[in-house]
Amino acid sequence: MAAEAGKKEEMSKVKVTSKSHVKPSKVIGRKECQLVTFDLPYLAFYYNQKLLFYKGGEFEDKVEKLKDGLRVVLEDFYQLGGKLGKDEEGVFRVDYDDHMDGVEVLEAIAEGISVDELATDEGTSSLKDLIPYNGVLNLEGLHRPLLSVQLTKLKDGLAMGCAFNHAILDGTSTWHFMSSWAQICSGSNTISVPPFLERTKARNTRLKLDLSLPPNPVASSNGGAEKGPQLREKLFRFSEAAIDKIKAKVNSHPPSDGSKPFSTFQSLAVYIWQHVTQARNLKPEDYTVFTVFADCRKRVDPPMPDSYFGNLIQAIFTVTAAGLLLANPPEFGASVIQKAIEAHNAKAIDERNKEWEAAPKIFQFKDAGVNCVAVGSSPRFKVYDVDFGWGKPEGVRSGSNNRFDGMVYLYQGKSGGRSIDVEITLEAEAMEKLEKDKEFLMEVA
């Protein structure tokens, strides 16, 4: 414990030294972009936080290079330099004007922290001070920047903490922006794939929402002020061999109904779902929900390009009894997940949108379902390709926002290939059991 306390104290020595704002390098003019049904449920989520850390010195040079690149990339991604607004009918939108502040850039120093310490840290509480906007609701984008970046000088490198307003973009758009920014910093004059900014092509329903901020939004954030059960977060690294083994086991008894083999995602998902359910010590009759935030760009009709900028995700829910999930071989749960995902076609998406538009419900964590395992992010995002000209990141992590019991973030593994990093948040007691589950940990590095 003393070592952990010392580490926490070390991490708290993050000192913000300056704050500035970066705008697009050319005149854009006044732009207004209506938020659509796919965006609105996330207004009561928190800013989406990502942390990347890199080795190497020359901090000041890197900061200038990043700011210069940001000015250029914001010419295309100018919405990130805007604010949330409402039109005269109360419909939410993104407003951009050249006189707005733009993207917030904080510079900080934490020379007691090394890149290797961050890379080997399996928790997330120590990363907190390296990422801005802890506990800040997306709705606060009405008067705050929609993107805040904190660049922290480490003992032997740089930490880049980003907070994106989740009401205006999802993970696909986040990593499209990050890779475009890196492209400019690496010497390109233009980005290879400009963002597709016409959200209303995906859905053009105008919805008036009466939403206001809680009196003290930060105090009520992430359940922090409420005395809920203590949560713990941990990163589990699955090697390529481990992933292949999990997938082979789930596919060793193919379904008799002739459905497709289970994908890597479905195989890993049921593996996590079963082991988390076991760690929670549920009764056989207790329900457990599996939720995945699925990319709908290719599911909607007409399909949208990968470069669609905004939220084009929907939560897909499926449920079973804990006893059934654990008593059956993994292909049972994998089949439940596969069927739910495959059923989520353009018709199902449209029905879900119509249902939501008839009775708008702002999504909160407790809505994810009872005893849930909810998966966000994707190992398909090429997070280790975000190279600003000084090499690939040594690590990529999520911040402490948008975490609740059962939240799982999947990332491409640093070792490449089919390796996957799994960040899991659980109640402390269940996490302790999961950490001792030898079967779950099989070949975890």
Solvent accessible surface area in square Angstrom, and as a share of the most:
residue,aa,sasa,rsa
1,M,189,0.84
2,A,89,0.69
3,A,88,0.68
4,E,95,0.43
5,A,62,0.48
6,G,39,0.38
7,K,73,0.31
8,K,102,0.43
9,E,112,0.50
10,E,53,0.24
11,M,5,0.02
12,S,70,0.45
13,K,116,0.49
14,V,25,0.14
15,K,137,0.58
16,V,79,0.45
17,T,81,0.47
18,S,49,0.32
19,K,124,0.53
20,S,40,0.26
21,H,72,0.32
22,V,3,0.01
23,K,80,0.34
24,P,13,0.08
25,S,66,0.42
26,K,115,0.49
27,V,129,0.74
28,I,28,0.14
29,G,24,0.23
30,R,115,0.42
31,K,82,0.35
32,E,97,0.43
33,C,20,0.12
34,Q,31,0.14
35,L,1,0.01
36,V,0,0.00
37,T,3,0.02
38,F,5,0.02
39,D,0,0.00
40,L,1,0.01
41,P,20,0.13
42,Y,10,0.04
43,L,0,0.00
44,A,24,0.18
45,F,14,0.06
46,Y,16,0.06
47,Y,0,0.00
48,N,14,0.07
49,Q,5,0.02
50,K,6,0.03
51,L,0,0.00
52,L,0,0.00
53,F,1,0.01
54,Y,1,0.00
55,K,86,0.36
56,G,35,0.34
57,G,52,0.50
58,E,125,0.56
59,F,18,0.08
60,E,112,0.50
61,D,89,0.46
62,K,17,0.07
63,V,3,0.02
64,E,94,0.42
65,K,80,0.34
66,L,1,0.00
67,K,21,0.09
68,D,76,0.39
69,G,4,0.03
70,L,1,0.01
71,R,83,0.30
72,V,50,0.29
73,V,1,0.00
74,L,0,0.00
75,E,47,0.21
76,D,50,0.26
77,F,0,0.00
78,Y,28,0.11
79,Q,4,0.02
80,L,0,0.00
81,G,1,0.01
82,G,1,0.01
83,K,35,0.15
84,L,5,0.03
85,G,10,0.10
86,K,77,0.33
87,D,21,0.11
88,E,160,0.72
89,E,99,0.44
90,G,12,0.12
91,V,5,0.03
92,F,0,0.00
93,R,40,0.15
94,V,2,0.01
95,D,13,0.07
96,Y,5,0.02
97,D,27,0.14
98,D,43,0.22
99,H,141,0.63
100,M,29,0.13
101,D,72,0.37
102,G,2,0.02
103,V,0,0.00
104,E,12,0.05
105,V,3,0.02
106,L,22,0.11
107,E,36,0.16
108,A,2,0.02
109,I,58,0.29
110,A,2,0.01
111,E,89,0.40
112,G,24,0.23
113,I,0,0.00
114,S,17,0.11
115,V,0,0.00
116,D,77,0.40
117,E,51,0.23
118,L,1,0.00
119,A,25,0.19
120,T,97,0.56
121,D,15,0.08
122,E,70,0.31
123,G,23,0.23
124,T,5,0.03
125,S,65,0.42
126,S,14,0.09
127,L,1,0.00
128,K,90,0.38
129,D,65,0.34
130,L,0,0.00
131,I,3,0.02
132,P,9,0.06
133,Y,22,0.09
134,N,46,0.23
135,G,6,0.06
136,V,5,0.03
137,L,18,0.09
138,N,0,0.00
139,L,8,0.04
140,E,5,0.02
141,G,0,0.00
142,L,61,0.31
143,H,112,0.50
144,R,64,0.23
145,P,12,0.08
146,L,0,0.00
147,L,0,0.00
148,S,0,0.00
149,V,1,0.00
150,Q,7,0.03
151,L,2,0.01
152,T,0,0.00
153,K,57,0.24
154,L,3,0.02
155,K,123,0.52
156,D,54,0.28
157,G,5,0.05
158,L,1,0.01
159,A,0,0.00
160,M,1,0.00
161,G,0,0.00
162,C,0,0.00
163,A,0,0.00
164,F,0,0.00
165,N,0,0.00
166,H,19,0.08
167,A,0,0.00
168,I,0,0.00
169,L,1,0.00
170,D,0,0.00
171,G,18,0.17
172,T,28,0.16
173,S,1,0.01
174,T,0,0.00
175,W,14,0.05
176,H,30,0.13
177,F,0,0.00
178,M,2,0.01
179,S,50,0.32
180,S,4,0.02
181,W,2,0.01
182,A,4,0.03
183,Q,60,0.26
184,I,17,0.09
185,C,8,0.05
186,S,66,0.42
187,G,62,0.59
188,S,42,0.27
189,N,135,0.69
190,T,100,0.58
191,I,15,0.08
192,S,83,0.54
193,V,77,0.44
194,P,79,0.50
195,P,14,0.09
196,F,54,0.23
197,L,42,0.21
198,E,87,0.39
199,R,2,0.01
200,T,51,0.29
201,K,119,0.50
202,A,19,0.15
203,R,38,0.14
204,N,106,0.54
205,T,44,0.26
206,R,107,0.39
207,L,23,0.11
208,K,127,0.54
209,L,13,0.06
210,D,128,0.67
211,L,45,0.22
212,S,97,0.62
213,L,52,0.26
214,P,45,0.28
215,P,143,0.90
216,N,90,0.46
217,P,23,0.14
218,V,71,0.41
219,A,47,0.37
220,S,48,0.31
221,S,13,0.08
222,N,44,0.22
223,G,36,0.34
224,G,66,0.64
225,A,67,0.52
226,E,122,0.55
227,K,203,0.86
228,G,51,0.49
229,P,87,0.54
230,Q,136,0.60
231,L,66,0.33
232,R,82,0.30
233,E,36,0.16
234,K,37,0.16
235,L,5,0.03
236,F,5,0.02
237,R,75,0.27
238,F,3,0.01
239,S,37,0.24
240,E,63,0.28
241,A,59,0.45
242,A,0,0.00
243,I,3,0.02
244,D,52,0.27
245,K,114,0.48
246,I,7,0.03
247,K,71,0.30
248,A,66,0.51
249,K,119,0.51
250,V,3,0.02
251,N,36,0.19
252,S,67,0.43
253,H,122,0.54
254,P,98,0.62
255,P,30,0.19
256,S,123,0.79
257,D,93,0.48
258,G,70,0.67
259,S,38,0.25
260,K,128,0.54
261,P,103,0.65
262,F,2,0.01
263,S,44,0.28
264,T,36,0.21
265,F,45,0.19
266,Q,17,0.08
267,S,1,0.00
268,L,2,0.01
269,A,1,0.01
270,V,0,0.00
271,Y,24,0.09
272,I,1,0.00
273,W,0,0.00
274,Q,25,0.11
275,H,10,0.05
276,V,1,0.00
277,T,0,0.00
278,Q,96,0.43
279,A,7,0.05
280,R,34,0.12
281,N,111,0.57
282,L,39,0.20
283,K,125,0.53
284,P,93,0.58
285,E,118,0.53
286,D,41,0.21
287,Y,137,0.52
288,T,0,0.00
289,V,15,0.09
290,F,2,0.01
291,T,0,0.00
292,V,14,0.08
293,F,32,0.13
294,A,11,0.08
295,D,64,0.33
296,C,0,0.00
297,R,1,0.00
298,K,127,0.54
299,R,71,0.26
300,V,14,0.08
301,D,116,0.60
302,P,87,0.55
303,P,81,0.51
304,M,11,0.05
305,P,50,0.32
306,D,93,0.48
307,S,15,0.10
308,Y,1,0.00
309,F,1,0.00
310,G,0,0.00
311,N,0,0.00
312,L,0,0.00
313,I,20,0.10
314,Q,13,0.06
315,A,7,0.05
316,I,7,0.04
317,F,83,0.35
318,T,21,0.12
319,V,81,0.46
320,T,12,0.07
321,A,19,0.15
322,A,1,0.01
323,G,20,0.19
324,L,93,0.47
325,L,0,0.00
326,L,66,0.33
327,A,91,0.71
328,N,45,0.23
329,P,69,0.43
330,P,23,0.14
331,E,29,0.13
332,F,60,0.25
333,G,0,0.00
334,A,0,0.00
335,S,21,0.13
336,V,32,0.18
337,I,1,0.01
338,Q,3,0.02
339,K,113,0.48
340,A,22,0.17
341,I,21,0.11
342,E,83,0.37
343,A,65,0.50
344,H,12,0.05
345,N,77,0.40
346,A,31,0.24
347,K,141,0.60
348,A,28,0.22
349,I,4,0.02
350,D,46,0.24
351,E,91,0.41
352,R,67,0.25
353,N,5,0.02
354,K,118,0.50
355,E,122,0.55
356,W,32,0.11
357,E,27,0.12
358,A,90,0.70
359,A,70,0.55
360,P,59,0.37
361,K,118,0.50
362,I,34,0.17
363,F,30,0.12
364,Q,84,0.37
365,F,35,0.15
366,K,158,0.67
367,D,41,0.21
368,A,1,0.00
369,G,31,0.30
370,V,83,0.48
371,N,44,0.22
372,C,6,0.03
373,V,1,0.00
374,A,0,0.00
375,V,2,0.01
376,G,6,0.06
377,S,35,0.22
378,S,26,0.17
379,P,32,0.20
380,R,197,0.72
381,F,35,0.15
382,K,121,0.51
383,V,0,0.00
384,Y,17,0.07
385,D,73,0.38
386,V,1,0.01
387,D,47,0.24
388,F,0,0.00
389,G,46,0.44
390,W,51,0.18
391,G,32,0.31
392,K,119,0.51
393,P,0,0.00
394,E,51,0.23
395,G,6,0.06
396,V,4,0.02
397,R,7,0.03
398,S,3,0.02
399,G,3,0.03
400,S,20,0.13
401,N,6,0.03
402,N,7,0.04
403,R,11,0.04
404,F,23,0.10
405,D,41,0.21
406,G,1,0.01
407,M,9,0.04
408,V,0,0.00
409,Y,17,0.06
410,L,2,0.01
411,Y,2,0.01
412,Q,26,0.12
413,G,3,0.02
414,K,99,0.42
415,S,101,0.65
416,G,25,0.24
417,G,68,0.65
418,R,126,0.46
419,S,6,0.04
420,I,8,0.04
421,D,10,0.05
422,V,0,0.00
423,E,1,0.00
424,I,1,0.00
425,T,0,0.00
426,L,0,0.00
427,E,65,0.29
428,A,28,0.22
429,E,128,0.57
430,A,7,0.05
431,M,0,0.00
432,E,89,0.40
433,K,82,0.35
434,L,0,0.00
435,E,42,0.19
436,K,143,0.60
437,D,23,0.12
438,K,173,0.73
439,E,105,0.47
440,F,0,0.00
441,L,52,0.26
442,M,63,0.28
443,E,73,0.33
444,V,34,0.20
445,A,106,0.82
